Amino acid sequence: PGPGRTLDFGADVGFLALAAAQRGHDVVALDRLPPAFHYAHPRVRAVQADILDRPLAGEAFDQIVNCSSVEHVGLGGRYGSTPAPDGDLEAMAVLRERMAPGGRHILTVPVGVDAVCASLHRVYGTRRLPRLLDGYAVAEQQFWVKDAGRWRQADRGTALAVPGSERSYALGLFVLTAA
C-alpha cells in the first residue's frame, strides 16, 4: 500500500505500474521501448531510456519492481540493447543506487544451470545468481519449476539444477533490500 514511490523496471505495457499507482504509489515506468500503455493514470510517468545510461539519477524509490526484465539487459539486439556482457549486473547496481533507505526490490528471473541464450535471456545459476544479487540482502525467496506443464514450488537446489534453455528454465522470485 501507498503512499510511496515505485520504479517499474522493464515496464512494457505497464500493468505492474498501474497496480502500484492504484495502491497509492507515484510510479516511474522505465523501458527501453516506447510506452505501450492502454491507459492513462496521473500517478504513472513513463520514461523511455536505457537503465545503463542512468536516466533516473537523483531519484529514490521505496519499491522497485523488476519482473523478468534484468536478464535481457546487455544482450545485443534484445529490446534494442547494445551488447554489454555484464549489463545485467550493472543494471542491478544502478537499481540498488535508486533504492530509498528501507526500500525493497522485487525481482523475478529465470534460474537453473547458468546459461546465456543469446539474444533472448540469461538463466541464473550457482555462478551468476550470487553476482546478480551482490550488494543486496535477500529478505524472501521462492523457486518454482515446471512439472507436467504446471508451475510448482521447489527448493533452491532443485530449481538451480534445471537445464536452462531458450524455452525452459525454473523461476526465482526475490524480495531484496540493501545489504
PAZAPA-4460 file (N, C-alpha, C; in steps of 0.05 Angstrom, whole numbers, plus 32768, in hexadecimal, padded with zeros to 4 digits):
% residues 179
    n_x    n_y    n_z   ca_x   ca_y   ca_z    c_x    c_y    c_z   seq   type   mol
   8010   7FE8   8000   8000   8000   8000   8011   8019   8000     1      P     A
   8006   802E   7FF4   8014   8048   7FF3   800F   8057   800D     2      G     A
   8018   806F   800F   8026   807D   7FF9   8043   8073   7FF7     3      P     A
   804F   8079   7FE1   806B   8072   7FDC   8072   8077   7FBF     4      G     A
   808B   8071   7FB8   8094   8074   7F9D   809D   8058   7F93     5      R     A
   8094   8051   7F7B   809B   8037   7F6F   80A8   803C   7F54     6      T     A
   80BD   802C   7F4F   80C9   802B   7F34   80C1   8010   7F29     7      L     A
   80B3   8010   7F12   80AD   7FF8   7F03   80C2   7FF6   7EED     8      D     A
   80D6   7FE5   7EF1   80EC   7FE2   7EDF   80E5   7FCD   7EC9     9      F     A
   80E6   7FD6   7EB0   80DE   7FC4   7E9A   80BF   7FC3   7E99    10      G     A
   80B3   7FDA   7E99   8096   7FDD   7E9E   8085   7FD0   7E88    11      A     A
   808E   7FD0   7E6F   807F   7FC4   7E59   8063   7FD2   7E58    12      D     A
   804E   7FC3   7E5B   8033   7FCE   7E59   802A   7FDC   7E73    13      V     A
   803A   7FDA   7E88   8035   7FEA   7EA0   8020   7FE0   7EB3    14      G     A
   8019   7FC7   7EB2   8005   7FBD   7EC5   800F   7FBE   7EE2    15      F     A
   8028   7FB8   7EE7   8033   7FB9   7F02   8034   7FD6   7F0C    16      L     A
   803B   7FE8   7EF9   803B   8005   7F00   801F   800E   7F08    17      A     A
   800B   8006   7EF8   7FF0   800D   7EFE   7FE7   8002   7F19    18      L     A
   7FEE   7FE9   7F1F   7FE7   7FDD   7F38   7FF2   7FEC   7F50    19      A     A
   800C   7FF4   7F4E   8018   8004   7F63   800B   8020   7F66    20      A     A
   8004   802C   7F4F   7FF7   8046   7F50   7FDB   8044   7F5D    21      A     A
   7FCD   802F   7F57   7FB3   802A   7F63   7FB4   8026   7F81    22      Q     A
   7FCC   801E   7F8B   7FD0   801A   7FA7   7FDD   8032   7FB5    23      R     A
   7FDE   8049   7FA6   7FE6   8062   7FB2   8003   806A   7FAD    24      G     A
   8011   805C   7F9B   802D   8063   7F96   802F   8076   7F7E    25      H     A
   8043   8087   7F7F   804B   8096   7F67   805F   8085   7F59    26      D     A
   805B   8080   7F3F   806A   806B   7F31   8079   8077   7F19    27      V     A
   8092   806E   7F16   80A1   8073   7EFE   80A2   8058   7EF0    28      V     A
   8098   8057   7ED8   8098   803E   7EC7   80AE   8041   7EB3    29      A     A
   80C4   8033   7EB8   80DC   8036   7EA7   80DE   801F   7E94    30      L     A
   80E3   8025   7E7A   80E7   8010   7E66   80F8   801C   7E4F    31      D     A
   8107   800A   7E42   8117   8013   7E2B   8105   801A   7E13    32      R     A
   80EE   800D   7E11   80DC   8011   7DFB   80C6   8025   7E02    33      L     A
   80BA   8031   7DEE   80A4   8044   7DF3   808E   8038   7E04    34      P     A
   8081   8047   7E15   806B   803D   7E26   8056   8030   7E15    35      P     A
   804C   8019   7E1F   8037   800A   7E11   801E   8009   7E22    36      A     A
   801A   801E   7E31   8003   801F   7E44   7FE9   8022   7E35    37      F     A
   7FD4   8015   7E3F   7FB9   8018   7E35   7FA8   8027   7E4A    38      H     A
   7FB5   8037   7E5A   7FA8   8046   7E6F   7FB8   8060   7E73    39      Y     A
   7FAB   8072   7E81   7FB9   808A   7E8B   7FB3   808C   7EA9    40      A     A
   7FC7   8091   7EB9   7FC3   8094   7ED6   7FD4   80AB   7EDF    41      H     A
   7FC9   80BC   7EEF   7FD8   80D4   7EF8   7FF0   80CD   7F0A    42      P     A
   7FF2   80B6   7F15   8008   80AE   7F26   801E   809E   7F18    43      R     A
   801A   809A   7EFD   802E   808A   7EEE   803C   809C   7EDA    44      V     A
   8056   809E   7EDC   8067   80AD   7EC9   8078   8099   7EB9    45      R     A
   8074   8098   7E9F   8084   8087   7E8E   809E   8094   7E87    46      A     A
   80B4   8085   7E88   80CE   808E   7E81   80DA   8079   7E6E    47      V     A
   80E1   8082   7E55   80EE   8071   7E42   810C   8076   7E43    48      Q     A
   811B   8063   7E4C   8138   8066   7E4F   8144   804B   7E55    49      A     A
   815F   804A   7E53   816F   8033   7E5A   8178   8036   7E77    50      D     A
   8173   8023   7E88   817C   8024   7EA4   819A   8029   7EA6    51      I     A
   81A9   801F   7E93   81C6   8022   7E95   81CF   803E   7E90    52      L     A
   81BD   804F   7E86   81C3   806C   7E82   81BC   807C   7E9B    53      D     A
   81B3   806E   7EB0   81AC   807A   7ECA   8198   8092   7EC7    54      R     A
   8181   808D   7EBA   816E   80A3   7EB4   8160   80AE   7ECD    55      P     A
   8161   80A0   7EE3   8152   80A9   7EFB   8164   80B3   7F11    56      L     A
   817B   80BE   7F0A   818E   80C8   7F1D   8181   80DB   7F30    57      A     A
   8186   80D8   7F4A   817A   80EA   7F5E   815F   80E2   7F68    58      G     A
   8152   80CF   7F5B   8138   80C6   7F64   813B   80AE   7F77    59      E     A
   8129   80AB   7F8A   8129   8094   7F9C   810E   8087   7F9D    60      A     A
   810E   806D   7FA0   80F5   805E   7F9F   80F2   804C   7FB7    61      F     A
   80DA   804B   7FC2   80D4   8039   7FD9   80D2   801C   7FD0    62      D     A
   80CB   8019   7FB6   80C6   7FFE   7FAC   80CF   7FFE   7F8F    63      Q     A
   80DE   7FE9   7F88   80E6   7FE4   7F6C   80DA   7FC9   7F64    64      I     A
   80CC   7FC9   7F4E   80C0   7FB1   7F43   80D0   7FAA   7F2A    65      V     A
   80DC   7F93   7F2A   80EE   7F8A   7F14   80E5   7F6E   7F0D    66      N     A
   80CF   7F6D   7EFE   80C3   7F53   7EF7   80CC   7F4A   7EDC    67      C     A
   80DD   7F36   7EDC   80E7   7F2A   7EC3   80F1   7F3E   7EAF    68      S     A
   8103   7F50   7EB9   810E   7F65   7EA8   812C   7F65   7EA8    69      S     A
   8139   7F63   7EBF   8156   7F68   7EC1   8166   7F53   7EB1    70      V     A
   815A   7F3B   7EAD   8169   7F26   7E9E   816D   7F2C   7E81    71      E     A
   8160   7F41   7E77   8163   7F4A   7E5B   8178   7F60   7E57    72      H     A
   817F   7F6E   7E6D   8190   7F86   7E6A   81AB   7F7E   7E60    73      V     A
   81B4   7F8A   7E4B   81CE   7F86   7E40   81D0   7F6F   7E2C    74      G     A
   81B9   7F63   7E26   81B9   7F4E   7E11   81B4   7F5C   7DF7    75      L     A
   81C8   7F60   7DE6   81C6   7F6F   7DCE   81AE   7F67   7DBD    76      G     A
   819E   7F7B   7DB5   8187   7F76   7DA4   816D   7F73   7DB3    77      G     A
   816E   7F6A   7DCC   8156   7F66   7DDC   814B   7F81   7DE5    78      R     A
   8134   7F87   7DDD   8127   7FA1   7DE5   8138   7FB9   7DDE    79      Y     A
   8148   7FB6   7DC8   8158   7FCC   7DBF   8172   7FD0   7DCF    80      G     A
   8179   7FBC   7DE0   8191   7FBE   7DF0   81AA   7FBD   7DE0    81      S     A
   81BE   7FCB   7DEA   81D9   7FC8   7DDF   81E7   7FB3   7DF0    82      T     A
   81FA   7FA5   7DE4   8208   7F8F   7DF3   8217   7F9A   7E0B    83      P     A
   8213   7F8E   7E22   8221   7F93   7E3B   8221   7F79   7E4B    84      A     A
   8236   7F6A   7E4A   8236   7F4F   7E57   822D   7F4F   7E74    85      P     A
   8233   7F65   7E83   822B   7F67   7E9F   8216   7F7C   7EA3    86      D     A
   8206   7F82   7E8E   81F1   7F96   7E8F   81DD   7F90   7EA5    87      G     A
   81D6   7F77   7EA9   81C3   7F6F   7EBE   81CE   7F76   7ED9    88      D     A
   81E8   7F70   7EDE   81F4   7F76   7EF8   81F6   7F94   7EFD    89      L     A
   81FD   7FA3   7EE8   81FE   7FC0   7EEA   81E2   7FCB   7EEF    90      E     A
   81CE   7FC1   7EE2   81B2   7FCA   7EE6   81A9   7FC6   7F03    91      A     A
   81B0   7FAF   7F0E   81A9   7FAA   7F2A   81B7   7FBE   7F3D    92      M     A
   81D0   7FC5   7F37   81DE   7FD9   7F47   81D0   7FF5   7F44    93      A     A
   81C8   7FFC   7F2C   81BB   8015   7F28   81A0   8016   7F37    94      V     A
   8191   8000   7F36   8178   7FFE   7F44   817C   8001   7F62    95      L     A
   8191   7FF4   7F6C   8197   7FF6   7F89   819C   8013   7F91    96      R     A
   81AA   8021   7F80   81AF   803E   7F85   8195   804E   7F87    97      E     A
   8180   8045   7F79   8167   8054   7F78   8154   804D   7F90    98      R     A
   815C   8039   7FA0   814B   8031   7FB6   814C   8045   7FCC    99      M     A
   8135   804D   7FD7   8134   805F   7FEE   813C   804E   8007   100      A     A
   8146   805C   801B   814C   804D   8034   8133   803E   803D   101      P     A
   8137   8024   8044   8120   8013   804C   8110   8009   8035   102      G     A
   8118   800F   801C   810A   8006   8004   810D   7FE8   7FFF   103      G     A
   80FD   7FDE   7FEC   80FF   7FC2   7FE4   80FF   7FC0   7FC6   104      R     A
   810A   7FAA   7FBD   810D   7FA5   7FA0   8100   7F89   7F9C   105      H     A
   80EB   7F88   7F8C   80DD   7F6F   7F86   80E7   7F65   7F6B   106      I     A
   80F3   7F4E   7F6B   8101   7F43   7F53   80F7   7F28   7F4C   107      L     A
   80F2   7F23   7F32   80EE   7F08   7F28   8101   7F05   7F10   108      T     A
   810E   7EED   7F10   8121   7EE7   7EFA   8120   7EC9   7EF4   109      V     A
   8128   7EC2   7EDB   812B   7EA5   7ED5   8143   7E9A   7EE5   110      P     A
   813F   7E83   7EF1   8155   7E76   7EFF   8158   7E59   7EF5   111      V     A
   816E   7E4E   7EFA   8175   7E32   7EF2   8193   7E30   7EEF   112      G     A
   819C   7E1F   7EDD   81B8   7E1D   7ED7   81C0   7E37   7EC8   113      V     A
   81D5   7E44   7ED1   81DD   7E5D   7EC4   81DE   7E5B   7EA6   114      D     A
   81D2   7E6F   7E98   81D2   7E6F   7E7B   81CC   7E8B   7E71   115      A     A
   81D6   7E90   7E59   81CF   7EA8   7E4A   81C3   7E9E   7E30   116      V     A
   81AA   7EA4   7E2D   819B   7E9C   7E15   8199   7EB5   7E03   117      C     A
   81B0   7EBB   7DF5   81B2   7ED3   7DE6   819D   7ED4   7DD0   118      A     A
   8191   7EE7   7DCA   818D   7F02   7DD6   8173   7F03   7DE6   119      S     A
   816B   7EEC   7DF2   8152   7EEB   7E00   8153   7EF2   7E1D   120      L     A
   8163   7EE3   7E2D   8164   7EE7   7E49   817B   7ED8   7E56   121      H     A
   8180   7EDF   7E6F   8193   7ECF   7E7F   8184   7EBE   7E92   122      R     A
   8190   7EA7   7E99   8186   7E96   7EAE   819A   7E97   7EC5   123      V     A
   8191   7E9C   7EDD   81A3   7EA0   7EF4   81A5   7E87   7F05   124      Y     A
   81BE   7E7F   7F08   81C3   7E66   7F18   81D7   7E6C   7F2E   125      G     A
   81E5   7E57   7F35   81F7   7E59   7F4C   820E   7E6C   7F48   126      T     A
   8216   7E72   7F2F   822B   7E85   7F2A   8221   7EA2   7F28   127      R     A
   820D   7EA7   7F18   8206   7EC3   7F12   81F1   7ECE   7F26   128      R     A
   81E0   7EBD   7F31   81CC   7EC7   7F44   81D8   7ED6   7F5B   129      L     A
   81ED   7ECC   7F69   81F9   7EDB   7F7E   8204   7EF6   7F75   130      P     A
   820E   7EF7   7F5D   8218   7F10   7F52   8201   7F24   7F4D   131      R     A
   81EA   7F1A   7F44   81D3   7F2A   7F3F   81C8   7F37   7F58   132      L     A
   81C9   7F28   7F6E   81BE   7F31   7F87   81D3   7F3F   7F99   133      L     A
   81EB   7F43   7F8F   8201   7F50   7F9E   81F8   7F6C   7FA7   134      D     A
   81FD   7F72   7FC0   81F6   7F8C   7FCB   81D9   7F8D   7FD6   135      G     A
   81CA   7F78   7FD3   81AF   7F77   7FDD   81AE   7F62   7FF4   136      Y     A
   819B   7F65   8006   8194   7F51   8019   817A   7F44   800F   137      A     A
   8178   7F2A   8010   8160   7F1C   8008   814E   7F19   801F   138      V     A
   8137   7F28   801F   8124   7F27   8034   8111   7F10   8031   139      A     A
   810A   7F09   8018   80F9   7EF2   8012   8101   7EE6   7FF7   140      E     A
   80FD   7ECC   7FF4   8102   7EC0   7FDA   80F1   7EA7   7FD6   141      Q     A
   80E9   7EA3   7FBE   80DA   7E8B   7FB6   80E5   7E81   7F9B   142      Q     A
   80E3   7E67   7F97   80EC   7E5B   7F7E   80D5   7E4A   7F74   143      F     A
   80D1   7E4B   7F59   80BC   7E3C   7F4C   80C7   7E2D   7F34   144      W     A
   80BD   7E15   7F30   80C4   7E05   7F19   80AB   7DFC   7F0B   145      V     A
   80AD   7DF6   7EF1   8096   7DEB   7EE2   8097   7DCD   7EE5   146      K     A
   8080   7DC2   7EEB   807C   7DA5   7EEE   8063   7D9E   7EDF   147      D     A
   8066   7D8F   7EC9   8050   7D88   7EB8   8040   7DA0   7EAF   148      A     A
   804F   7DB6   7EA8   8043   7DCE   7E9D   8037   7DE1   7EB2   149      G     A
   803A   7DDA   7ECB   802F   7DEB   7EE0   8045   7DF4   7EF3   150      R     A
   8044   7E0D   7EFC   8058   7E17   7F0F   8053   7E0C   7F2A   151      W     A
   8068   7E03   7F38   8066   7DFB   7F54   807E   7E06   7F63   152      R     A
   807A   7E0B   7F7C   8090   7E16   7F8C   80A4   7E00   7F91   153      Q     A
   80BE   7E08   7F92   80D4   7DF5   7F96   80E9   7E01   7FA8   154      A     A
   80FC   7DF1   7FB0   8112   7DFC   7FC0   8127   7E07   7FAD   155      D     A
   8139   7E17   7FB8   814E   7E24   7FA8   815E   7E11   7F97   156      R     A
   8168   7DFC   7FA4   8178   7DE8   7F96   816B   7DDC   7F7E   157      G     A
   8151   7DD5   7F81   8142   7DC9   7F6B   8140   7DDD   7F54   158      T     A
   8139   7DF6   7F5B   8135   7E0A   7F46   814F   7E10   7F38   159      A     A
   8165   7E12   7F46   817F   7E19   7F3A   818B   7E01   7F2A   160      L     A
   817F   7DEA   7F2C   8188   7DD3   7F1D   8179   7DD0   7F02   161      A     A
   8165   7DE0   7EFE   8155   7DDE   7EE5   8167   7DE8   7ECE   162      V     A
   816A   7DD8   7EB8   8179   7DE2   7EA1   816C   7DFA   7E95   163      P     A
   817A   7E10   7E93   816F   7E28   7E87   8172   7E27   7E69   164      G     A
   815D   7E31   7E5C   815D   7E32   7E3E   814C   7E4A   7E35   165      S     A
   814A   7E4D   7E1B   8139   7E63   7E10   811C   7E61   7E19   166      E     A
   8112   7E49   7E1E   80F6   7E46   7E24   80F0   7E3A   7E3F   167      R     A
   8105   7E31   7E4D   8100   7E23   7E66   8114   7E2D   7E7C   168      S     A
   8109   7E32   7E93   8119   7E39   7EAB   8107   7E39   7EC3   169      Y     A
   8112   7E3A   7EDA   8102   7E3E   7EF3   8100   7E5C   7EF8   170      A     A
   80F2   7E63   7F0D   80ED   7E7F   7F13   80F6   7E85   7F2F   171      L     A
   8104   7E9B   7F33   810C   7EA5   7F4D   80FD   7EBE   7F53   172      G     A
   80F2   7EC1   7F6B   80E4   7ED9   7F73   80F2   7EE2   7F8D   173      L     A
   80F9   7EFC   7F8E   8108   7F06   7FA4   80FD   7F21   7FAE   174      F     A
   80FD   7F25   7FC8   80F9   7F40   7FD3   8114   7F48   7FDF   175      V     A
   811F   7F5E   7FD4   813A   7F66   7FDB   8139   7F81   7FEA   176      L     A
   814C   7F84   7FFC   8150   7F9E   8009   816E   7FA4   8006   177      T     A
   8176   7FBC   800D   8192   7FC4   800B   81A1   7FB4   8021   178      A     A
   81B9   7FAB   8019   81C9   7F9B   802C   81D6   7FAD   8040   179      A     A
***
